[in-house]
Amino acid sequence: MYFKIKAYLRFLSKSTNQHGVHSPFVYNLVTQCFYNTEKRKAYIAIKSIYKKADKKIPVRYRTAKLLNRILSYFDIKTGLVLTDSKVISEILSIDNLVEIDHNIQSKNDYDMIYLNINQLHSLFNIELLLSVVHNDSVIILNSIYESEDNTILWKTIQEHPKITVTIDTFHLGFVFIRNEQAKEHFTIRA
C-alpha cells in the first residue's frame, strides 16, 4: 500500500490536464472523451452493475464510465478482454455495438484490448498483443501502479519501439501504435 501512495504522489506531481497536451490526437481524446461530462444512459446501467455485484469490481465506477466512453469515442467494433472479470465486458458492451472476445486466438485485428498489466508478466507478452492490433487500436492496461513490478513493466512498454503514444491516468495505461505520430508519453489526470 505504501508503494501505491508514493506512486500516486509522484503521478500527481507529473500529471497535467488538457492544457499540457500538444498532440492534437491526445488533446481531442482528453477533451472529448476523458473529460466528457455528458450524462449517458449507460451510466445508469453501470451503476446498477456496481450495486448488484457480489464481489469487488476491478475498476472504480469513474474508471468504468471512462472505459465505456472509450469504445464509442474510437467507434470500437472488436475488442479483446483478457481478464477474469466478466463485469468488464458487460461495462464495455453497454450502449456500444462491440464484439468482445476473451481468447487471443479468436481474431487477428482488434480495435481494443483490455487486460490487467500483471497478466503480461505471466500469460502474455507485449509482442503477442501488438501482433493482433492495427494502427488505430488501443490497448488498455489496468493496475499499472498496483505493484513495483507492474510499474517497471509499464515503463518498459512505454519504451517499446513500436509503441508511439502512451497515456498514464494512474488507474489505466493507454497504449497506441499510431505510425503517423511521434513517440510521446502523457500523464493525464482523468
C-alpha positions as CSV (number, residue, x, y, z in Angstrom):
1,M,0.0,0.0,0.0
2,Y,2.9,2.4,0.8
3,F,4.2,1.9,-2.8
4,K,0.9,2.8,-4.3
5,I,0.6,6.0,-2.2
6,K,4.1,7.0,-3.1
7,A,3.4,6.3,-6.8
8,Y,0.2,8.3,-6.7
9,L,2.0,11.3,-5.2
10,R,4.6,11.0,-8.0
11,F,1.8,10.8,-10.6
12,L,0.2,13.9,-9.2
13,S,3.4,15.9,-9.4
14,K,3.9,14.9,-13.1
15,S,0.3,14.9,-14.3
16,T,-1.5,17.6,-16.3
17,N,-4.8,18.2,-17.9
18,Q,-5.6,19.1,-21.5
19,H,-3.7,22.4,-21.2
20,G,-0.4,20.5,-21.1
21,V,-1.1,18.4,-24.2
22,H,0.4,19.5,-27.5
23,S,-0.7,16.4,-29.6
24,P,-4.0,17.0,-31.4
25,F,-4.8,13.3,-31.2
26,V,-4.3,13.2,-27.4
27,Y,-5.8,16.7,-26.8
28,N,-9.0,15.6,-28.6
29,L,-9.1,12.3,-26.7
30,V,-8.7,14.1,-23.3
31,T,-11.2,16.9,-24.0
32,Q,-13.9,14.9,-25.9
33,C,-13.7,11.6,-24.1
34,F,-11.7,11.7,-20.8
35,Y,-13.3,14.9,-19.6
36,N,-16.7,14.4,-21.2
37,T,-19.3,15.2,-18.6
38,E,-22.3,14.5,-20.7
39,K,-24.8,12.2,-18.9
40,R,-25.2,8.9,-20.7
41,K,-27.9,6.2,-20.3
42,A,-25.1,3.7,-20.0
43,Y,-24.1,5.2,-16.6
44,I,-27.3,4.1,-15.0
45,A,-26.7,0.5,-16.2
46,I,-23.1,0.7,-15.0
47,K,-24.2,2.0,-11.6
48,S,-26.7,-0.9,-11.4
49,I,-23.9,-3.4,-12.1
50,Y,-21.9,-2.0,-9.2
51,K,-24.9,-2.2,-6.8
52,K,-25.6,-5.8,-7.8
53,A,-22.0,-7.0,-7.8
54,D,-21.4,-9.8,-5.3
55,K,-17.6,-9.3,-5.4
56,K,-15.3,-6.4,-5.9
57,I,-15.2,-5.0,-9.4
58,P,-11.6,-4.5,-10.6
59,V,-12.1,-0.8,-11.6
60,R,-13.6,2.2,-9.9
61,Y,-17.0,3.4,-11.0
62,R,-15.5,6.5,-12.5
63,T,-13.0,4.4,-14.5
64,A,-15.8,2.1,-15.6
65,K,-17.6,5.1,-17.1
66,L,-14.4,6.1,-18.9
67,L,-13.9,2.6,-20.3
68,N,-17.5,2.7,-21.6
69,R,-16.9,6.1,-23.3
70,I,-13.6,5.0,-24.9
71,L,-15.5,2.4,-27.1
72,S,-17.9,5.0,-28.5
73,Y,-15.2,7.6,-28.9
74,F,-13.0,5.3,-31.0
75,D,-16.0,3.5,-32.6
76,I,-14.6,0.2,-31.5
77,K,-16.2,-2.8,-33.1
78,T,-13.9,-5.6,-32.0
79,G,-12.5,-6.0,-28.5
80,L,-10.4,-8.5,-26.7
81,V,-10.9,-8.5,-22.9
82,L,-8.3,-10.7,-21.1
83,T,-9.5,-10.6,-17.5
84,D,-11.3,-13.0,-15.2
85,S,-13.9,-10.4,-14.6
86,K,-16.8,-10.8,-17.0
87,V,-18.2,-7.5,-15.5
88,I,-15.6,-5.5,-17.5
89,S,-17.1,-7.0,-20.8
90,E,-20.5,-6.1,-19.6
91,I,-19.5,-2.5,-18.8
92,L,-17.8,-2.1,-22.2
93,S,-20.8,-3.5,-24.1
94,I,-23.5,-1.2,-22.6
95,D,-24.7,1.0,-25.5
96,N,-21.8,0.0,-27.6
97,L,-22.0,-2.3,-30.6
98,V,-18.9,-4.3,-29.9
99,E,-17.9,-7.9,-30.5
100,I,-15.9,-9.0,-27.5
101,D,-13.6,-12.0,-27.4
102,H,-11.9,-13.5,-24.4
103,N,-9.4,-15.6,-26.3
104,I,-6.5,-14.0,-28.1
105,Q,-6.5,-16.6,-30.8
106,S,-10.0,-15.7,-32.0
107,K,-9.1,-12.8,-34.3
108,N,-6.2,-11.0,-35.8
109,D,-7.2,-7.4,-35.8
110,Y,-8.7,-6.0,-32.6
111,D,-9.7,-2.3,-32.2
112,M,-9.2,-2.6,-28.5
113,I,-7.5,-4.9,-26.0
114,Y,-8.1,-4.6,-22.2
115,L,-6.2,-6.5,-19.6
116,N,-4.5,-6.2,-16.2
117,I,-0.9,-5.3,-16.7
118,N,0.2,-8.1,-14.4
119,Q,-1.0,-10.6,-17.0
120,L,1.9,-9.5,-19.2
121,H,4.2,-10.9,-16.5
122,S,2.9,-14.5,-16.9
123,L,0.3,-15.1,-19.6
124,F,1.0,-12.8,-22.4
125,N,3.8,-10.6,-23.7
126,I,3.5,-7.2,-25.4
127,E,4.7,-8.6,-28.8
128,L,1.8,-11.0,-28.9
129,L,-0.6,-8.2,-28.1
130,L,1.0,-5.9,-30.8
131,S,0.6,-8.7,-33.3
132,V,-3.2,-8.6,-33.1
133,V,-3.8,-4.8,-33.3
134,H,-3.8,-2.3,-36.1
135,N,-2.6,1.4,-36.3
136,D,-5.8,2.8,-34.8
137,S,-6.2,0.3,-32.0
138,V,-5.9,1.0,-28.3
139,I,-4.5,-1.3,-25.6
140,I,-5.8,-0.5,-22.2
141,L,-3.9,-1.8,-19.2
142,N,-5.3,-1.8,-15.7
143,S,-3.4,-1.8,-12.4
144,I,-0.2,-0.1,-13.8
145,Y,0.7,1.0,-10.2
146,E,-0.6,-1.9,-8.3
147,S,2.9,-3.1,-7.6
148,E,6.5,-2.1,-8.3
149,D,6.8,-4.9,-10.9
150,N,3.7,-3.6,-12.7
151,T,5.2,-0.1,-12.7
152,I,8.5,-1.3,-14.1
153,L,6.6,-3.3,-16.8
154,W,4.6,-0.1,-17.7
155,K,7.9,1.8,-18.2
156,T,9.2,-1.0,-20.4
157,I,6.1,-0.9,-22.5
158,Q,6.4,2.9,-22.9
159,E,9.9,2.4,-24.3
160,H,8.9,-0.3,-26.8
161,P,10.0,0.8,-30.3
162,K,6.6,0.0,-32.0
163,I,4.6,2.0,-29.4
164,T,4.3,5.7,-30.2
165,V,1.8,7.1,-27.7
166,T,1.1,6.1,-24.1
167,I,-1.2,7.8,-21.7
168,D,-1.0,7.3,-18.0
169,T,-4.1,8.1,-16.0
170,F,-2.8,6.3,-12.9
171,H,-5.6,3.8,-12.8
172,L,-5.3,2.9,-16.5
173,G,-2.5,3.0,-19.1
174,F,-3.4,3.6,-22.7
175,V,-1.1,2.3,-25.4
176,F,-1.2,3.3,-29.1
177,I,0.9,2.3,-32.1
178,R,0.0,5.3,-34.3
179,N,2.7,5.2,-37.0
180,E,1.9,8.8,-38.1
181,Q,2.7,10.2,-34.6
182,A,6.0,11.0,-32.9
183,K,6.8,9.0,-29.8
184,E,5.3,10.7,-26.7
185,H,4.2,9.8,-23.2
186,F,1.4,11.7,-21.4
187,T,0.5,11.7,-17.8
188,I,-3.1,12.9,-17.6
189,R,-5.4,13.4,-14.6
190,A,-8.6,11.7,-15.7
